[in-house]
């Protein structure tokens, strides 16, 4: 009986630790881009890829370009 109780408590503890470490995580492989020389009044653009690599749902609620 004690072994079952100890095993159950151990399992619950490990489960609690595993769920506490689950978190959303944003990975940006390339965070900078150098356009080099750009003539005045030119339009330039670049696409940045964002990856959700965490263990939970990543929610982007606000974006502030800078």
KACORPE-V619410 format. One record per pair of residues at least 24 apart in sequence whose C-alpha atoms are under 10 Angstrom apart, sorted by sequence separation. I is the first residue (numbers start at 1). J is the second residue. If there is no record, write none. Layout:
# KACORPE-V619410
((I/J) (I/J))
This chain:
# KACORPE-V619410
((26/50) (27/51) (28/52) (26/51) (27/52) (28/53) (25/51) (26/52) (27/53) (25/52) (26/53) (27/54) (24/52) (25/53) (26/54) (24/53) (25/54) (23/53) (24/54) (25/55) (23/54) (24/55) (25/56) (22/54) (23/55) (24/56) (25/57) (26/58) (21/54) (22/55) (23/56) (24/57) (25/58) (26/59) (21/55) (22/56) (23/57) (24/58) (25/59) (26/60) (21/56) (22/57) (23/58) (24/59) (19/55) (19/56))
